[in-house]
Amino acid sequence: MVRVLDGSGALLTPCTKERAQEEVRYGNAFWVNERTIRLRFSAMSKKKYRETVLRRDSGRCVWCGAPATTMDHIIPESKGGRFHPKNLMCACLACNQERKNMDIPEFLAHCEATGQTVRRKHILALYREAVRFQYHGENSNERNR
C-alpha cells in the first residue's frame, strides 16, 4: 500500500501501488518517496474548481441547458483526463450518463443528430482548451503568445 497526502499535506486513505502510479501518470499526484504520493490538490481546491466551472458555464448543462448537477470530464478520466477546471464542464446527470466515455465531437454529433440544440461554439472552445491543457501543459496559451 502507498500512503496518500492531499495537496495541503493531510494524510488520506492509502491506495494500491497501481492506483498511485495511475494518479502520477495522469498528473494528479507526484511521488514524495517510494511509499508516499502527494496529490496536486486539496479538498478545498476541488470545491474551488467546481465553483469556477459552475460560474464559467452559468450553472447550466452545456449539452441541454438544464441545471447542472454534475461535473463532466471533457477528456474522460478513463482516457487520461485530469480533474481540473480546464478539463471540466457542467452537465446534468442525464447528459453525463448518456455521454459515458464518448469523445466531445462524437457526442456533439450524437446530440445534433437527435435534434438537440447545443451550445456548439462553447463546447468546442472548451474541448480545444482541454486538449491544449492535457497535451501541452497548464500554460499552453502563454507559449502561443
N, C-alpha and C positions, 0 to 999 in steps of 0.2 A: 504494500500500500504506500501511497505517496501523500505526504502532508500537503494541504492546500491553504494558502493565505489569500485573503481578499486584497484589493488594492490598497487598503489602509493598514494592512498587516495583521488583521484579525484572523484567528485560526478558524477554518471551516471544516466540514466533514471531509475525511480523507477520500481519495479515489484510487482506482487502479492505475498501474503504470501506463497501460494502453490509453486510458482516458486522459491522463496527464500529457502524454505525447501528442494526443489529438488536439488538446487545448493549446499547446505550444505551437503546433503546426498551423492552426487556424489563426494564430496571432492574438489569442485571448489571454495568454499567460507566458511566463518565462521561468526558466529554471533558476532557483536560488542556490540549490546544491543538488546532489544526485537523489535526494529523498524528498525534496520540497519544491513546489511551484508556487508562484505568486501571480494571481490574476491581475490583469491590467485595469480592472475596475472594482469599485466597491458597490455595495447595495445602493448607496446614495447616487453614484454615477448612473446606475441603471434607471433610477427614478428620474434623474435629470434628462437622460436620453429619451425616455418615454415622453416627458413634458415637452422637450424640443421637437420631437416628431409630431406630437399632437398639435402643437402650435403651428408648425410648418404646413401640415395637411388640414388645418382648420377643424381638427377633431372628427373628420368625416372619412369614411372608407373611400380610398382612391378609385375603387372599381365601380361601386354602385351609388355612392353618396350617402349611404346610411350612417348613423352614428358609429364611430369606430369603437370596437370593443376589444380589439387585439392589435398587436404589432406584428406585421408580416415581414419576413426577411426578403429583401429584393433578390439577392443571391441566396438561395436556401442554405441553411446550416449544413445540410447533407452534401452540398456541393462546395463547402468551404467558406460560406458566408459568415461574416462576423456580426456580433451584437454591437452595433454602432449606429448612430443616427444616419450616417451616410448609406447604411445598408438596411434601413428600416423604413416602413411606410405604414400608415394607418389602414386597417381593414376591418370589416365586420367579420364576425365568426363564420358566416355562411360563405363569403368570398374566400376567406383564408383557407377554409377546409376544402372548398371546390378547387382551388388552385393547386393544393398539395405541393408537389415539387416541380411544377411546370415552370419553365423559364418565362420571364416577363413577356417577350414577344409572342410566345406560344399562347399564353393565357389571354393576352390582349386580343389576338386573332380569334380565340375562342369566344370571348365576350362580344366582340363585334359581329361574329357570325350568328350569334343568338339574338342580335338586335339590341343588346345592352348598350346604353350610352355611357361612355367612359371619358375620363379626363386624359385623353391620349397624350397630349403635349407634356402635361405634368408628369405622367407615369414614365414616359420615355426619357424625360430630363432626369428623373430620379434614377432610372436604370443606368443611364450613361454615367452619372456621378458615382453610383455604386461600383460600376465596373472600373472606373478610373481609380477609385479608392482601394478596391480589392486588389488590383493588379499593379498599381503604380504607387501606392502608399498614400498616407493621410494628407500630405501636402501637394498632391498632384497638380492642383490648379496653379500653385505658386511656381512650379517648374515650367509651366507652359506660358508664363507671362514674359 
